[in-house]
Amino acid sequence: NAAPTATDTCDGKITATHNVPTFPITSNATITWTFTDEAGNTAEQTQEVTITDADPVPDKENLMPFSACSQVTESALSAAAPTAEDDCDEGKITATTDASFPLMESQTITWTYEDTAGNTVMQTQEVTIQDTMPPTVTGTLDAITAQCQIAAAIDLTKPDAPSDNCGGTVNVAVKDDTNFPIQAGTTTITWVYTDEAGNTAEQTQDVTIRDTEAPRVSGTLNTITFACSLAEAELPEPTANDVCDGEITATHDVASFPVTSDATITWTYTDAANNTATQTQAVTITACVLSAADDVTEAVVFPNPSGRYVEVRSPVKSPVRILSVGGELVLKSITNTRIDAASLRSGLYLVQLPDGRLLKFVKK
């Protein structure tokens, strides 16, 4: 504090001195001031000094709860001890607690701030011994692409389990509301991470289904052989395998039927994603053997000439085929007893038995 002053009759210089032996003054005291003029004359005056120290002021009005996965040690709690401000103790005051360590269960503890003058202030804090933090995840997962639809969660590759603040096992599972199967296109799924205390965190992942692989074929198809001609109904349809086991459509490049000479057919297999593969097949057309079979008594056509219906009697089992004289197939029977020939024009026709023999008959 500024020194007091005095006046002098002769208006000379006056010096003020005190009797304080040491500083700082830390308790209440009475100071004696001595005023001395230039002639050595003195006068005295006393001054009361009162030392006051206010209570510490906590830095935080309310303390946040302290959470731990298991028991709390004194060192762990002290590392996060709260502080207070004090006018007379060079700033910060650290709180102390009389809690019994280690803390084995959740409870309310009391922190005490005490300055050097014995002034105290208290604050309470909730200590929770329980895992309340979810596993740690950030952002989204890398997108994935698959060739075929994903039928169930078991067909998905699980991401790595994230870390958990309390350790232990973190379960990884796709969210229950995920719709299966996951079809072509892009679908966003959600992964759920659950720690041992039941806390959960989530991450999303884009799943794209894009079938880019063609049906599987190998080499060429076996050659097929027909006598005289090949009708479209007689052409056997081959098959192919597909990576995604979807429906495969087989189409050929034959411009017109019947096929009456040797040819190479190209088959095209198309899957559900429009991927294609091709395969060739040779067709061999053998000559029609036009023999005089009228003398073969065990195989006959009647009536001959015929009307609407033609009947064939032969020891060889059905089916039989009706050909034009040029060898083109015009009718094919289901049985060898009776054929409806109403669609045939009048003229000469051949009946081809399963053993290859040909019988002639005339349609009126």
DRENKOL-160079 format. One record per residue (C-alpha): x, y, z; residue in one letter. Coordinates in pm, whole numbers, padded with zeros to 5 digits, always signed. Layout:
XYZa/...
//
This chain:
+00000+00000+00000n/+00111+00360-00053a/+00288+00515+00246a/+00089+00779+00444p/+00198+01147+00439t/+00233+01433+00695a/+00265+01813+00684t/+00539+02027+00840d/+00538+02384+00975t/+00846+02471+00774c/+00735+02293+00458d/+01052+02088+00438g/+01088+01728+00323k/+00919+01471+00550i/+01019+01105+00541t/+00772+00829+00649a/+00910+00496+00781t/+00736+00188+00934h/+00827-00075+01189n/+00732-00390+00992v/+01023-00634+01049p/+00951-00871+00749t/+00727-00908+00451f/+00489-01038+00345p/+00249-00969+00629i/+00039-01287+00664t/-00179-01202+00964s/-00353-00904+01119n/-00105-00643+01258a/-00065-00280+01378t/+00194-00077+01188i/+00360+00230+01345t/+00457+00501+01096w/+00727+00756+01197t/+00735+01092+01015f/+01074+01279+01030t/+01132+01634+00903d/+01459+01783+00786e/+01538+01912+01136a/+01507+01564+01283g/+01174+01630+01450n/+00944+01321+01454t/+00582+01230+01490a/+00416+00885+01494e/+00090+00736+01366q/-00049+00379+01381t/-00231+00183+01105q/-00427-00141+01137e/-00360-00412+00871v/-00627-00682+00826t/-00542-00995+00621i/-00848-01164+00471t/-00859-01485+00252d/-01180-01576+00063a/-01290-01937-00001d/-01153-02111-00313p/-01376-02101-00622v/-01412-02434-00815p/-01315-02411-01182d/-01629-02601-01283k/-01969-02532-01140e/-02069-02899-01176n/-01833-03195-01209l/-01890-03443-01490m/-01950-03805-01388p/-01639-04025-01383f/-01688-04357-01564s/-01474-04668-01549a/-01505-05025-01675c/-01395-05184-01347s/-01262-05077-01003q/-01124-04722-00970v/-00782-04669-00812t/-00673-04357-00630e/-00411-04278-00893s/-00666-04305-01175a/-00906-04069-01000l/-00632-03828-00889s/-00512-03794-01247a/-00847-03638-01326a/-00885-03446-00999a/-01077-03116-01027p/-00923-02779-00940t/-01026-02443-00793a/-00901-02084-00805e/-00783-01900-00492d/-00686-01534-00456d/-00416-01592-00197c/-00252-01918-00297d/-00096-01830-00631e/-00390-01950-00835g/-00480-02318-00853k/-00582-02544-00568i/-00620-02919-00630t/-00900-03099-00456a/-00863-03401-00232t/-01112-03672-00147t/-01153-03903+00150d/-01301-04186-00060a/-01182-04537+00022s/-00980-04689-00261f/-01013-04886-00472p/-01374-04796-00550l/-01551-05123-00629m/-01899-04995-00703e/-02075-04683-00830s/-02105-04408-00569q/-02101-04034-00499t/-01766-03897-00377i/-01687-03555-00226t/-01396-03335-00332w/-01259-03074-00087t/-01068-02761-00191y/-00868-02610+00102e/-00641-02306+00091d/-00352-02228+00326t/-00580-02022+00547a/-00800-02326+00611g/-01086-02203+00393n/-01267-02494+00226t/-01521-02557-00048v/-01667-02898-00141m/-01804-03052-00461q/-01959-03391-00528t/-01899-03617-00827q/-02072-03934-00945e/-01839-04228-01003v/-01991-04497-01226t/-01825-04837-01252i/-01993-04966-01564q/-01917-04990-01936d/-02135-04724-02093t/-01922-04646-02400m/-01994-04807-02739p/-01719-04959-02955p/-01516-04699-03144t/-01601-04662-03515v/-01551-04380-03763t/-01688-04316-04111g/-01826-04580-04347t/-01684-04912-04464l/-01529-04959-04807d/-01785-05057-05072a/-01783-05416-05197i/-01889-05572-05529t/-02022-05924-05586a/-02108-06117-05901q/-02430-06280-05781c/-02714-06197-05546q/-02643-06244-05175i/-02903-06477-05031a/-02840-06442-04657a/-02622-06268-04396a/-02396-06572-04378i/-02287-06500-04736d/-02148-06156-04642l/-01788-06105-04531t/-01789-05949-04185k/-01570-05641-04130p/-01309-05650-03855d/-01440-05586-03504a/-01353-05234-03377p/-01177-05169-03047s/-01373-05114-02725d/-01281-04885-02437n/-01323-05170-02188c/-01167-05442-02402g/-01343-05774-02433g/-01512-05927-02735t/-01709-05714-02983v/-01974-05902-03181n/-02017-05808-03549v/-02351-05868-03724a/-02553-05723-04009v/-02855-05525-03888k/-03172-05728-03838d/-03378-05517-04080d/-03154-05600-04379t/-03362-05735-04669n/-03234-06055-04830f/-03162-06153-05096p/-02954-05852-05196i/-03027-05816-05567q/-02857-05652-05865a/-02769-05285-05819g/-02632-05107-05512t/-02776-05163-05164t/-02659-04993-04843t/-02641-05230-04547i/-02569-05154-04181t/-02324-05343-03960w/-02386-05344-03583v/-02098-05381-03333y/-02202-05490-02981t/-01963-05504-02684d/-01994-05732-02382e/-02195-05469-02192a/-02452-05441-02472g/-02333-05101-02600n/-02364-05075-02978t/-02214-04878-03266a/-02306-04890-03635e/-02137-04851-03973q/-02283-04855-04323t/-02147-05030-04631q/-02251-05019-04997d/-02293-05360-05161v/-02308-05368-05543t/-02425-05679-05729i/-02292-05679-06085r/-02288-06003-06287d/-02017-05963-06550t/-01929-06327-06617e/-02065-06511-06918a/-02228-06856-06900p/-01975-07140-06892r/-01926-07347-07207v/-01640-07565-07321s/-01545-07670-07672g/-01802-07762-07937t/-02123-07959-07907l/-02154-08315-08032n/-02253-08352-08396t/-02617-08442-08458i/-02724-08653-08758t/-03062-08669-08928f/-03181-08848-09239a/-03324-08636-09518c/-03383-08316-09319s/-03394-08156-08973l/-03708-07982-08853a/-03692-07715-08581e/-03898-07931-08346a/-03635-08204-08378e/-03342-07980-08289l/-03229-08061-07932p/-03159-07751-07721e/-02823-07762-07539p/-02759-07614-07195t/-02484-07414-07024a/-02387-07336-06665n/-02382-06989-06511d/-02175-06847-06225v/-02489-06709-06063c/-02714-07010-06136d/-02977-06792-06297g/-03193-06873-06596e/-03000-06919-06921i/-03164-06886-07261t/-03019-07076-07558a/-03087-06945-07911t/-02958-07065-08250h/-02871-06889-08574d/-03059-07121-08817v/-03227-06890-09067a/-03496-07134-09183s/-03616-07490-09135f/-03602-07764-09231p/-03226-07800-09259v/-03169-08017-09566t/-02790-08016-09592s/-02489-08030-09363d/-02454-07714-09157a/-02286-07562-08850t/-02523-07412-08595i/-02405-07141-08355t/-02579-07148-08017w/-02584-06832-07803t/-02639-06863-07427y/-02768-06551-07249t/-02791-06521-06870d/-03018-06295-06664a/-02759-06012-06674a/-02737-06035-07057n/-02387-06183-07052n/-02344-06419-07348t/-02135-06715-07458a/-02143-06909-07785t/-02089-07269-07889q/-02103-07440-08230t/-02264-07768-08329q/-02230-07958-08655a/-02544-08097-08824v/-02510-08384-09068t/-02800-08460-09303i/-02781-08811-09450t/-02939-08903-09784a/-03295-09031-09803c/-03291-09396-09911v/-03583-09422-10155l/-03619-09795-10187s/-03902-10000-10327a/-04043-10125-10004a/-04380-10237-10139d/-04272-10598-10116d/-04200-10565-09742v/-04518-10733-09627t/-04457-10680-09257e/-04470-10295-09300a/-04758-10144-09493v/-04942-09815-09533v/-05318-09826-09575f/-05541-09713-09725p/-05319-09638-10020n/-05429-09410-10181p/-05537-09249-09855s/-05800-09001-09752g/-05779-08797-09436r/-05620-09067-09218y/-05317-09284-09285v/-05244-09598-09087e/-04907-09769-09067v/-04858-10129-08966r/-04500-10223-08886s/-04310-10443-08640p/-04087-10144-08568v/-04211-09924-08283k/-04330-09565-08340s/-04286-09280-08405p/-04282-09259-08780v/-04233-08957-09004r/-04406-08849-09326i/-04170-08693-09576l/-04217-08521-09906s/-04062-08694-10204v/-03784-08437-10167g/-03707-08573-09820g/-03852-08280-09618e/-04036-08365-09299l/-04404-08270-09321v/-04562-08472-09037l/-04444-08668-08739k/-04660-08926-08559s/-04696-08993-08192i/-04803-09354-08249t/-04768-09581-08550n/-05133-09669-08568t/-05298-09367-08717r/-05184-09029-08861i/-05413-08734-08942d/-05307-08639-09295a/-05578-08378-09355a/-05313-08105-09380s/-05133-08279-09665l/-05192-08181-10022r/-05267-08452-10275s/-04958-08623-10401g/-04690-08885-10338l/-04537-08909-09988y/-04296-09130-09803l/-04341-09286-09459v/-04008-09322-09279q/-03998-09598-09019l/-03776-09572-08711p/-03533-09820-08867d/-03489-09589-09170g/-03697-09783-09423r/-03927-09582-09647l/-04279-09673-09757l/-04462-09492-10035k/-04822-09379-10021f/-05047-09147-10218v/-05272-08879-10070k/-05589-08830-10280k/
//
